[in-house]
C-alpha cells in the first residue's frame, strides 16, 4: 500500500505509545475514526496486555498503536475522510501480522470499551489503561 508506514515511522511511533495516551486519543477520535477503527485498536491493545503474546508481536502492536497516537503522520488526521486512512492501514497491518495471538477475550473486551467510548462523553479510563 502506498500509505503503509515505513520502518522509521513505526519506530518513531513506538516512542509515542502509552496506555493513557491511547485512551485520550480514542476518546478524541471516537466520533470521527469510526467504530471499526476503535474496535481494531482496542483489540490490539488487549492482545498487547496478554502475557501469552510474544515480544515480537508486542513490538508490532506498540508500533501500530503509537502511530495512531502520533500527532504527525503521513496523512494529517484533520483531513476529512482521509485523515485516519494511514492510521487504519497501520492497524490493519498489525492485526494481520499478530492475528494468531488475538483471542476471543481480546475482542470481547475491545467491544465493551467501544460501547463505553461511543455511548458516553469523556468516559473514565479503565484501570488497564492506567500505567
Rosetta silent file (secondary structure, phi, psi, omega in degrees, C-alpha in Angstrom):
SEQUENCE: XXXXXXXXXXXXXXXXXXXXXXXXXXXXXXXXXXXXXXXXXXXXXXXXXXXXXXXXXXXXXXXXXXXXXXXXXXXXXXXXXXXXXXXXXXXXXXXXXXXXXXXXXXXXXXXXXXXXXXXXXXXXXXXXXXX
SCORE:     score description
SCORE:     0.000 S_00000001
   1 L     0.000  143.068 -179.053    0.000    0.000    0.000 S_00000001
   2 L   -66.723  -28.663 -176.768    1.231    3.482   -0.766 S_00000001
   3 L   -95.950    7.754  178.726    0.261    4.736    2.696 S_00000001
   4 L   -62.858  136.554  178.492    1.914    1.945    4.693 S_00000001
   5 L   -66.837  144.610  176.960    4.158    3.381    7.375 S_00000001
   6 L   -78.738  162.843  177.631    7.875    2.961    6.806 S_00000001
   7 H   -54.695  -36.808  179.756   10.029    1.182    9.420 S_00000001
   8 H   -69.047  -34.624  175.564   11.329    4.542   10.637 S_00000001
   9 H   -62.470  -43.532 -177.783    7.734    5.808   11.042 S_00000001
  10 H   -66.307  -41.343  178.435    6.897    2.720   13.093 S_00000001
  11 H   -63.691  -42.463  178.314    9.987    3.091   15.297 S_00000001
  12 H   -65.518  -38.394 -179.143    9.162    6.742   15.959 S_00000001
  13 H   -63.023  -36.017 -179.414    5.556    5.824   16.686 S_00000001
  14 H   -60.452  -30.750  177.929    6.595    3.353   19.392 S_00000001
  15 H   -68.289  -21.764 -178.820    8.057    6.232   21.383 S_00000001
  16 H   -87.570  -14.497 -172.769    4.605    7.821   21.460 S_00000001
  17 L   -74.318  134.960  165.373    2.783    4.757   22.789 S_00000001
  18 L  -161.310  154.277  178.564    1.354    4.548   26.312 S_00000001
  19 H   -57.691  -50.054  179.258   -1.952    3.262   27.648 S_00000001
  20 H   -61.077  -39.525  178.973   -3.104    6.681   28.909 S_00000001
  21 H   -65.534  -37.927  177.718   -2.127    8.374   25.624 S_00000001
  22 H   -63.450  -46.326 -178.866   -4.033    5.721   23.678 S_00000001
  23 H   -60.566  -44.387  179.022   -7.163    6.204   25.801 S_00000001
  24 H   -60.693  -41.347  179.844   -7.034   10.005   25.339 S_00000001
  25 H   -65.676  -43.796 -179.415   -6.643    9.577   21.572 S_00000001
  26 H   -62.590  -38.160  175.810   -9.528    7.088   21.374 S_00000001
  27 H   -61.582  -43.974 -178.240  -11.804    9.496   23.246 S_00000001
  28 H   -65.508  -35.776 -173.700  -10.876   12.286   20.794 S_00000001
  29 H   -99.528    0.909 -174.017  -11.432   10.185   17.672 S_00000001
  30 L   -50.863  -42.974 -178.025  -14.440    8.121   18.802 S_00000001
  31 L   -88.335   -9.103 -174.732  -16.886   10.028   16.630 S_00000001
  32 L  -103.811  -51.733 -172.687  -14.509   10.615   13.727 S_00000001
  33 L   -74.260  -25.750  176.969  -12.463    7.486   13.064 S_00000001
  34 L    99.827  158.663 -176.516  -15.379    5.100   13.355 S_00000001
  35 H   -62.143  -38.381 -179.514  -16.314    2.019   15.291 S_00000001
  36 H   -63.561  -41.372  178.828  -14.141   -0.332   13.222 S_00000001
  37 H   -64.907  -44.885  178.288  -11.001    1.681   13.929 S_00000001
  38 H   -60.783  -46.362 -178.756  -11.785    1.812   17.650 S_00000001
  39 H   -62.209  -43.654  179.959  -12.533   -1.905   17.778 S_00000001
  40 H   -65.106  -45.051 -179.855   -9.348   -2.821   15.912 S_00000001
  41 H   -63.405  -42.184 -179.620   -7.148   -0.550   18.055 S_00000001
  42 H   -70.600  -34.061  175.184   -8.654   -1.853   21.284 S_00000001
  43 H   -62.184  -43.719  176.170   -8.324   -5.469   20.156 S_00000001
  44 H   -61.845  -41.665  179.682   -4.632   -4.807   19.583 S_00000001
  45 H   -58.403  -46.889 -178.521   -4.381   -3.145   22.990 S_00000001
  46 H   -70.435  -30.595  173.445   -5.814   -6.179   24.773 S_00000001
  47 H   -66.260  -40.622  177.718   -3.588   -8.517   22.780 S_00000001
  48 H   -59.086  -40.322 -176.946   -0.619   -6.366   23.854 S_00000001
  49 H   -75.722  -14.757 -177.019   -1.620   -6.725   27.520 S_00000001
  50 L   -74.797  128.734 -178.935   -1.907  -10.527   27.278 S_00000001
  51 L   -65.177  -19.518  179.957    1.057  -12.361   28.854 S_00000001
  52 L   -81.348  -11.286 -179.224    0.803  -15.019   26.114 S_00000001
  53 L   -76.482  124.705 -178.941    1.586  -12.516   23.344 S_00000001
  54 L   -67.195  157.643 -176.937    5.231  -12.889   22.256 S_00000001
  55 H   -59.027  -38.415 -179.107    7.585   -9.918   22.433 S_00000001
  56 H   -64.137  -37.014  179.259    7.941   -9.559   18.655 S_00000001
  57 H   -69.788  -37.071  176.681    4.131   -9.282   18.345 S_00000001
  58 H   -60.562  -39.646  178.102    4.051   -6.717   21.153 S_00000001
  59 H   -61.602  -41.747  177.583    6.551   -4.647   19.175 S_00000001
  60 H   -62.534  -45.008 -178.208    4.294   -4.715   16.116 S_00000001
  61 H   -65.190  -45.972  179.887    1.288   -3.698   18.225 S_00000001
  62 H   -60.866  -39.407  177.282    3.122   -0.877   20.013 S_00000001
  63 H   -61.535  -44.823 -178.820    4.288    0.443   16.641 S_00000001
  64 H   -68.819  -44.558 -179.755    0.747    0.476   15.221 S_00000001
  65 H   -69.915  -35.069  175.244   -0.869    1.989   18.327 S_00000001
  66 H   -63.669  -38.208  178.313    1.939    4.515   18.636 S_00000001
  67 H   -64.033  -37.361  177.064    1.360    5.505   15.025 S_00000001
  68 H   -62.723  -40.202 -178.093   -2.317    6.087   15.838 S_00000001
  69 H   -76.505  -32.406 -176.079   -1.311    8.361   18.732 S_00000001
  70 L   -46.480  126.030 -176.897    1.491   10.110   16.805 S_00000001
  71 L   -69.623  -25.593  176.701    0.469   13.759   16.324 S_00000001
  72 L  -125.981  132.660  177.282    2.013   13.979   12.847 S_00000001
  73 L  -147.377 -169.153 -173.581    1.932   11.201   10.302 S_00000001
  74 L   -56.358  -45.364  178.687    1.718   10.619    6.555 S_00000001
  75 L  -118.383  116.132 -178.349   -1.826   11.946    6.197 S_00000001
  76 L   -54.768  133.008 -176.225   -2.825   14.619    8.756 S_00000001
  77 L   -63.794  -18.064 -178.266   -5.672   13.337   10.913 S_00000001
  78 L   -79.013   -9.259  179.736   -7.584   16.600   10.498 S_00000001
  79 L   -73.908  120.453 -178.873   -8.268   15.934    6.794 S_00000001
  80 L   -61.038  134.747  175.436  -11.933   14.922    6.460 S_00000001
  81 L    82.327  -31.578 -175.677  -12.455   11.456    5.035 S_00000001
  82 L  -118.464  -14.617 -171.151   -8.783   10.607    4.623 S_00000001
  83 L   -55.777  -33.174 -179.037   -7.144   11.690    7.859 S_00000001
  84 L  -104.337   11.365  179.897   -7.228    8.309    9.555 S_00000001
  85 H   -62.582  -43.752  179.587   -6.556    6.248    6.412 S_00000001
  86 H   -71.562  -34.779  176.545   -2.871    5.759    7.148 S_00000001
  87 H   -63.883  -43.831  178.240   -3.603    5.016   10.807 S_00000001
  88 H   -60.467  -41.083  178.203   -6.168    2.424    9.708 S_00000001
  89 H   -60.688  -42.453  178.676   -3.565    0.892    7.379 S_00000001
  90 H   -65.557  -40.252 -179.559   -1.068    0.531   10.229 S_00000001
  91 H   -67.471  -44.999  179.760   -3.706   -1.016   12.494 S_00000001
  92 H   -63.783  -41.061  178.235   -4.915   -3.467    9.832 S_00000001
  93 H   -62.466  -42.096  178.457   -1.333   -4.486    9.020 S_00000001
  94 H   -65.394  -42.996  177.830   -0.657   -5.098   12.717 S_00000001
  95 H   -58.488  -44.601  179.966   -3.887   -7.107   13.090 S_00000001
  96 H   -64.680  -38.698 -177.351   -2.925   -9.291   10.151 S_00000001
  97 H   -69.372  -38.127 -175.246    0.594   -9.780   11.476 S_00000001
  98 H  -106.868   13.633 -173.768   -0.411  -10.784   15.005 S_00000001
  99 H   -55.139  -30.164 -179.908   -3.765  -12.431   14.228 S_00000001
 100 H   -65.618  -18.229 -176.972   -2.608  -15.811   15.553 S_00000001
 101 H  -105.102   -0.734  178.819   -2.354  -14.260   19.036 S_00000001
 102 L   -84.294  125.740 -177.204   -5.695  -12.455   19.087 S_00000001
 103 L  -107.042  162.051  177.272   -8.149  -14.240   21.353 S_00000001
 104 H   -58.725  -35.265  179.521  -11.903  -14.022   21.688 S_00000001
 105 H   -65.121  -32.732  176.741  -11.424  -12.370   25.093 S_00000001
 106 H   -64.155  -44.580 -179.438   -9.414   -9.566   23.437 S_00000001
 107 H   -65.688  -39.825 -179.510  -12.280   -8.961   21.014 S_00000001
 108 H   -65.221  -46.601  178.403  -14.870   -9.089   23.791 S_00000001
 109 H   -63.439  -39.799  178.653  -13.023   -6.595   25.992 S_00000001
 110 H   -61.627  -44.522  179.604  -12.496   -4.338   22.971 S_00000001
 111 H   -59.933  -42.320  178.120  -16.221   -4.426   22.157 S_00000001
 112 H   -58.555  -44.351 -178.029  -17.049   -3.422   25.769 S_00000001
 113 H   -71.159  -34.153  176.298  -14.737   -0.420   25.567 S_00000001
 114 H   -61.888  -41.936  177.879  -16.077    0.655   22.159 S_00000001
 115 H   -60.241  -42.046  177.609  -19.544    0.704   23.709 S_00000001
 116 H   -63.736  -44.719 -176.368  -18.208    2.902   26.531 S_00000001
 117 H   -66.524  -40.194 -176.437  -16.438    5.245   24.130 S_00000001
 118 H   -81.701  -32.652 -174.285  -19.370    5.686   21.784 S_00000001
 119 H   -84.797  -14.051 -175.577  -22.087    5.705   24.419 S_00000001
 120 L  -135.575  151.324  176.205  -20.658    8.256   26.845 S_00000001
 121 L   -88.761  124.040  177.431  -18.993   11.607   26.743 S_00000001
 122 L    54.146   56.714  178.904  -15.490   11.529   28.256 S_00000001
 123 L   -65.846  149.413  176.809  -15.654    8.112   29.937 S_00000001
 124 L   -64.524  146.216  178.586  -13.136    7.376   32.688 S_00000001
 125 L   -70.267  133.694  173.874  -10.158    5.295   31.582 S_00000001
 126 L   -64.112  156.760 -176.514  -10.404    1.644   32.590 S_00000001
 127 H   -55.411  -36.347 -176.933   -7.686    0.501   35.011 S_00000001
 128 H   -66.630  -14.240  177.946   -5.801   -1.398   32.317 S_00000001
 129 H   -91.736   -7.006 -178.493   -5.131    1.889   30.503 S_00000001
 130 L   -95.049  125.925 -177.210   -3.517    3.479   33.535 S_00000001
 131 L  -101.283    0.000    0.000    0.215    2.895   33.783 S_00000001
